[in-house]
Amino acid sequence: MWTRRMFLKAGGIALFSVGAGGIGPRFLSRTALAAPGPAGSARRKVLVTIFQRGAMDGLMAVSPLDDAALRTLRPRLAMSAARAAGRSAGEAALLDLGTGFGLHPAFAPLVPLWKEGRLGIVHAVGSPDPTRSHFDAQDYMETGTPGRKGTPSGWLNRAVGLLGHEGTPLRAVSLTAALPRALYGDQPAIAVTDLADFRVKLPGEERAASAAGQGFEALYEQAGPGLLRDTGGETFRAVEMLAASEVARYRPAPGVDYPRSPLGDALRQIAILVKADVGLEVAFAESGGWDTHVQQGTANGTFARRAADLAQAIAAFWKDLGPYQDDVALSTVTEFGRTVRENGSGGTDHGHGSCLFVLGNRVQGGKVHGAFPGLEPGALFEGRDLPVTTDFRSVFCELAGRHLGIQDDTRLFPGWTGPRLPLLRA
């Protein structure tokens, strides 16, 4: 007989991909995808991280308005908050945030969240390590140990270990093809691109079922109703939610339209996990294509396409959460920024500081946080890049601390002694 401990411990339950059409047990309650749980029921807080791989140009995403230095250094790429003479009538301009900065027009779906005070921006943020290697910078940021190679665990995995309570098999999930460096470590975490392709496998399941002459579901039924209480109940709801038919039946909230892209699919599935109350606490997704060396474009082009996908996906995700918004905080991050000066190919090269977005009902939104040093020659890092004035760890310590309740910053980020950036309201 399978025991409760065998089901709940990492060695007793494992998730694995079986390709399209994989199914889970059918006999469980069909309430996993229902509306919010009963009043007073405890729901876990969820931290969602989106890694923008390739190094997003923070100065294109959030530009200082009417900056003479930027116009000089970017004669083709600098944008204005006003439609300049000679532009086509339909060409978009920067969206004035009322803070001395303008948002790239492709990020327009995020403006309502900004105006509602739910979306904040941190500018001149990044890693203090000066590397311009994508591989090294991403590694340093995901392990949370800038300049130190060989760190065995990722910062999100350490965060899971510092939560201080038991979790379900779906506590830490990456909606990616492979487990990201940020989730490496001792704590259980899974990576999956399609929830419909997952099912549950117990050690020795096939052998035991064959010997008993009965199916897998019968083994569950014999385990007894006690397994379906408390954490065990969460686990089994997670299993049922992963059934291909259940995922296929999911419909976002009315008026929600996710972009048909890897990021849109990832955030839609994170919304499924959040709303299913299956114990999700840390989620990870990726947005690629931010390495804009050539023909970066302004209101249109490579950058605009990536920005539109990111903004549409985040806006759809947030609306889809509905009453679960109080439980979720979301942050973007990128390995470094781009050069302040445009290159000869109409793009920008590897730089240093960038910006990131933070979204949540407790976020001090409608503000550009951090110290923006300006773009005069004396203010630039190595005479060419936006400097890093806010260490990314100060942002993530704030989110992990105030949202997830993690208080030990030095264990979350070994060697880090800096202050948290105050982003969330008490």
C-alpha positions in Angstrom: 0.0 0.0 0.0 1.3 3.4 -0.9 1.7 5.6 2.1 1.0 9.4 2.5 4.7 10.0 3.0 5.5 8.2 -0.2 3.1 10.3 -2.1 4.2 13.7 -0.7 8.0 13.4 -0.5 10.1 14.1 -3.6 11.1 10.4 -3.8 7.5 9.3 -3.8 6.0 11.4 -6.6 7.7 12.5 -9.8 6.4 14.4 -12.8 7.6 13.5 -16.3 6.8 14.4 -19.9 5.0 11.8 -22.0 4.2 13.9 -25.1 0.9 15.1 -26.3 -2.0 13.2 -25.0 -0.5 12.3 -21.7 -3.2 12.0 -19.0 -3.5 11.9 -15.3 -5.9 10.0 -13.0 -9.6 10.8 -13.8 -11.3 9.9 -10.5 -10.4 13.0 -8.6 -12.7 15.9 -8.0 -13.1 18.2 -11.0 -12.8 21.4 -9.0 -9.2 22.1 -9.6 -9.8 24.8 -12.2 -12.8 26.3 -10.4 -13.1 29.9 -9.0 -11.4 30.9 -5.8 -11.5 28.6 -2.8 -13.8 29.1 0.2 -13.5 32.3 2.2 -10.7 32.0 4.7 -8.8 29.3 2.8 -5.0 29.8 2.8 -3.5 30.5 -0.6 0.3 30.7 -1.2 1.9 33.9 -2.4 3.4 33.5 -5.9 6.5 35.2 -7.3 6.7 35.1 -11.1 10.0 36.0 -12.8 10.4 36.6 -16.6 13.9 36.5 -17.9 14.4 38.6 -21.0 17.3 36.8 -22.6 19.6 38.6 -25.0 19.9 41.9 -23.0 17.0 44.3 -23.3 17.9 47.9 -24.2 16.6 49.7 -21.1 17.0 53.1 -22.7 14.7 52.1 -25.6 12.2 50.6 -23.2 12.1 53.6 -20.9 13.8 56.7 -22.3 14.5 59.9 -20.5 12.4 62.5 -22.3 13.9 65.1 -24.6 17.5 64.1 -23.6 20.0 66.0 -25.7 22.8 63.5 -25.0 20.6 60.5 -26.1 19.6 62.3 -29.3 23.3 62.9 -30.1 24.3 59.4 -29.4 21.3 57.8 -31.1 20.5 59.9 -34.1 18.4 57.1 -35.6 17.1 55.3 -32.5 16.2 58.1 -30.1 12.5 58.6 -29.9 10.3 61.6 -28.8 7.1 61.9 -26.8 5.8 64.1 -29.6 5.3 63.0 -33.2 8.1 64.8 -35.0 7.6 66.6 -38.3 8.3 64.2 -41.2 7.1 61.1 -39.4 4.2 59.2 -40.9 0.8 60.0 -39.4 0.5 56.5 -37.9 3.9 56.3 -36.4 3.7 56.1 -32.6 5.7 58.2 -30.1 6.9 57.6 -26.6 4.2 57.3 -24.0 4.8 60.1 -21.5 4.8 58.6 -18.0 4.7 61.9 -16.3 8.0 61.2 -14.5 10.5 62.6 -17.0 10.5 59.3 -18.8 8.7 57.9 -21.8 7.6 54.3 -22.3 8.2 52.7 -25.7 4.8 52.6 -27.6 4.9 48.8 -27.9 4.6 48.6 -24.1 1.2 50.4 -24.3 -0.7 47.5 -22.8 1.1 48.1 -19.6 0.1 51.8 -19.3 -3.3 51.0 -17.5 -1.4 49.1 -14.9 1.0 52.0 -14.5 -1.8 54.5 -14.1 -3.5 52.2 -11.5 -0.3 52.2 -9.4 0.3 48.5 -9.8 3.3 48.7 -12.2 6.7 50.1 -11.2 9.9 50.5 -13.1 13.5 50.2 -11.8 16.0 52.0 -14.0 19.8 51.7 -14.2 19.5 48.2 -12.6 21.6 45.2 -13.2 24.6 43.2 -12.0 27.6 44.9 -10.6 29.9 42.5 -12.6 31.0 44.3 -15.8 31.0 41.2 -18.1 29.4 41.6 -21.5 29.2 37.9 -22.0 25.6 36.7 -22.3 26.5 33.3 -20.8 28.4 34.7 -17.8 26.0 37.5 -17.1 23.0 35.2 -17.1 24.8 32.7 -14.9 25.7 35.4 -12.4 22.2 36.8 -12.3 20.5 33.4 -12.0 22.8 32.1 -9.3 22.7 35.5 -7.6 26.4 35.6 -7.2 27.9 38.2 -9.6 31.5 37.5 -10.6 31.5 34.0 -8.9 31.4 31.0 -11.2 30.5 27.5 -10.0 27.7 28.4 -7.5 25.7 25.2 -7.4 22.3 26.6 -6.7 20.1 29.3 -8.3 18.6 32.1 -6.2 15.0 31.0 -6.9 15.8 27.5 -5.7 17.3 28.9 -2.5 14.2 31.1 -2.1 12.1 27.9 -2.1 14.3 26.4 0.6 13.8 29.5 2.7 10.0 29.6 2.6 9.9 27.8 5.9 6.9 25.4 5.1 6.1 22.3 3.3 5.2 22.5 -0.4 3.6 20.6 -3.1 5.3 19.0 -6.2 4.2 22.2 -8.1 5.7 24.6 -5.7 8.5 25.7 -8.2 7.7 25.5 -11.9 9.5 26.8 -14.9 7.5 27.0 -18.1 10.6 26.4 -20.3 12.0 23.4 -22.2 14.8 23.0 -19.7 15.2 23.9 -16.0 16.7 27.4 -15.8 19.9 28.0 -13.8 17.8 30.0 -11.3 16.0 26.9 -10.2 19.0 24.6 -9.9 19.6 23.3 -6.4 18.4 21.0 -3.6 14.8 22.0 -3.7 12.4 20.1 -6.1 11.6 22.1 -9.2 10.2 21.1 -12.6 10.4 22.5 -16.1 7.6 21.9 -18.7 6.5 23.8 -21.8 3.0 22.2 -22.0 1.1 21.2 -18.9 -1.0 18.9 -21.0 2.1 16.7 -21.7 2.5 15.8 -18.0 1.2 13.0 -15.8 2.1 11.3 -12.6 4.4 8.4 -12.2 5.1 6.5 -8.9 8.2 4.4 -8.4 7.4 0.9 -9.4 3.9 1.9 -10.6 3.8 -0.2 -13.7 5.4 -3.2 -12.1 3.1 -3.0 -9.1 0.0 -2.5 -11.2 0.9 -5.4 -13.4 1.5 -7.7 -10.5 -1.8 -6.8 -9.0 -3.7 -7.1 -12.2 -5.2 -3.6 -11.9 -4.7 -0.1 -13.2 -2.9 2.9 -11.7 -6.1 4.6 -10.6 -7.1 1.6 -8.6 -3.8 1.9 -6.6 -4.8 5.5 -5.8 -8.3 4.4 -4.8 -6.9 1.8 -2.4 -4.7 4.4 -0.7 -7.8 5.7 1.1 -9.5 9.1 1.5 -7.1 10.3 4.1 -4.6 11.1 1.3 -7.0 13.7 -0.1 -6.8 16.0 2.9 -4.6 19.0 3.6 -1.3 19.0 1.6 -2.2 15.6 0.2 -5.3 17.2 -1.3 -3.2 19.9 -2.9 -1.0 17.3 -4.4 -3.8 15.4 -5.9 -5.5 18.5 -7.3 -2.2 19.3 -8.9 -2.1 15.8 -10.5 -5.6 16.2 -11.8 -5.0 19.7 -13.1 -2.2 18.3 -15.3 -4.6 16.0 -17.2 -4.5 17.0 -20.8 -8.3 17.3 -21.0 -8.4 19.6 -18.0 -5.8 22.0 -19.4 -7.5 21.9 -22.8 -10.8 22.9 -21.2 -9.3 25.9 -19.5 -10.6 29.3 -20.7 -9.0 32.6 -19.7 -11.2 35.2 -18.1 -13.6 37.1 -20.4 -11.8 39.7 -22.5 -8.3 38.1 -22.0 -6.4 37.4 -25.2 -2.9 36.0 -24.7 -0.5 36.4 -27.6 0.2 33.2 -29.5 3.9 33.1 -28.5 6.1 31.0 -26.2 5.8 33.7 -23.5 2.1 34.1 -24.0 1.7 30.3 -23.6 3.9 30.2 -20.6 2.0 33.0 -18.7 -1.3 31.4 -19.6 -0.2 28.2 -18.0 1.2 29.9 -15.0 -2.2 31.5 -14.6 -3.7 28.0 -14.7 -1.4 26.9 -11.9 -2.2 30.0 -9.8 -5.9 29.7 -10.2 -5.9 25.9 -9.6 -4.6 26.4 -6.0 -2.1 23.6 -6.4 0.6 25.2 -4.2 2.6 27.1 -6.8 4.9 29.6 -5.1 7.7 30.3 -7.6 7.2 30.5 -11.4 9.7 31.2 -14.2 9.3 32.1 -17.8 11.5 33.4 -20.6 11.3 36.0 -23.3 14.0 35.7 -26.0 15.3 37.8 -28.9 16.5 41.0 -27.1 20.0 40.9 -28.6 19.4 43.9 -30.9 22.8 44.4 -32.7 21.3 45.1 -36.1 18.3 47.1 -37.3 16.8 47.5 -33.8 14.1 49.9 -35.1 12.1 52.5 -33.2 8.3 52.3 -33.1 8.6 49.3 -35.5 11.2 46.7 -35.8 12.9 44.0 -33.8 12.7 45.7 -30.4 9.1 46.8 -30.9 8.0 43.2 -31.8 9.7 41.8 -28.6 8.3 44.6 -26.5 4.7 44.1 -27.8 4.8 40.4 -27.1 6.1 41.0 -23.5 3.6 43.7 -22.8 0.6 41.9 -24.2 1.5 38.7 -22.4 1.9 40.4 -19.0 -1.3 42.4 -19.4 -3.3 39.3 -20.4 -1.8 37.4 -17.5 -2.7 40.0 -15.0 -6.3 40.4 -16.2 -6.7 36.6 -16.3 -5.7 36.3 -12.6 -8.7 38.3 -11.5 -9.2 37.8 -7.7 -5.8 36.1 -7.5 -3.9 39.3 -8.2 -3.3 39.9 -4.5 -1.4 36.6 -4.3 1.0 37.4 -7.2 4.0 39.6 -7.8 5.8 39.6 -11.2 9.2 40.9 -12.1 11.1 41.0 -15.4 14.9 40.9 -15.5 17.6 40.9 -18.2 21.3 40.1 -18.0 22.6 43.6 -19.0 21.6 46.6 -21.1 22.9 48.0 -24.4 25.3 50.7 -25.3 24.1 54.3 -25.1 25.6 55.0 -28.6 23.9 53.2 -31.5 26.2 51.2 -33.8 26.7 51.4 -37.6 24.1 48.7 -38.2 21.2 50.5 -36.7 21.4 48.6 -33.5 23.1 48.7 -30.1 25.8 46.5 -28.6 26.3 44.8 -25.2 26.2 47.3 -22.4 25.8 47.4 -18.6 22.7 48.9 -16.9 19.1 48.3 -18.1 15.6 48.5 -16.5 13.1 46.1 -15.2 9.3 46.0 -14.5 7.7 45.0 -11.3 3.9 44.3 -11.1 1.7 43.7 -8.1 -1.1 45.1 -6.1 1.3 46.1 -3.3 3.9 47.6 -5.7 4.6 51.3 -5.4 3.5 51.7 -9.0 3.5 54.7 -11.2 7.1 55.5 -10.3 10.5 55.0 -11.8 12.6 53.7 -8.9 16.3 53.7 -8.6 18.9 56.5 -9.3 19.1 57.4 -12.9 22.5 59.2 -13.4 21.8 60.8 -16.7 23.7 60.2 -20.0 26.4 62.9 -20.0 29.9 61.5 -20.8 31.0 61.7 -17.2 28.1 59.7 -15.9 28.5 56.7 -18.3 30.1 53.4 -17.3 33.4 53.1 -19.0 32.4 56.1 -21.1 29.8 54.1 -23.1 27.1 52.5 -21.0 24.3 53.3 -18.6 25.8 52.5 -15.2 24.3 50.1 -12.7 23.1 52.2 -9.7 20.7 49.5 -8.4 22.0 46.0 -7.8 19.4 43.5 -9.0 19.7 41.7 -5.7 18.3 44.7 -3.8 15.2 44.3 -6.0 14.8 40.5 -5.5 15.5 40.7 -1.8 12.6 43.2 -1.5 10.3 40.9 -3.5 11.3 37.7 -1.7 11.1 39.5 1.6 7.9 41.4 1.5 6.0 39.2 -0.9 7.2 35.7 0.0 8.2 36.4 3.6 11.8 35.5 3.3 13.9 37.5 5.8 17.4 36.1 5.5 18.9 38.1 2.6 22.4 36.7 3.1 21.3 33.1 2.6 19.2 34.1 -0.4 22.2 35.9 -1.9 25.5 34.7 -0.4 27.9 37.6 0.2 25.3 40.3 -0.3 25.1 43.0 2.3 23.3 45.8 0.5 19.9 47.3 1.3 16.6 46.3 -0.2 15.1 48.7 -2.7 11.7 49.7 -1.2 9.3 48.7 -3.9 6.3 47.2 -2.0 3.9 48.8 0.4 3.7 47.2 3.8 
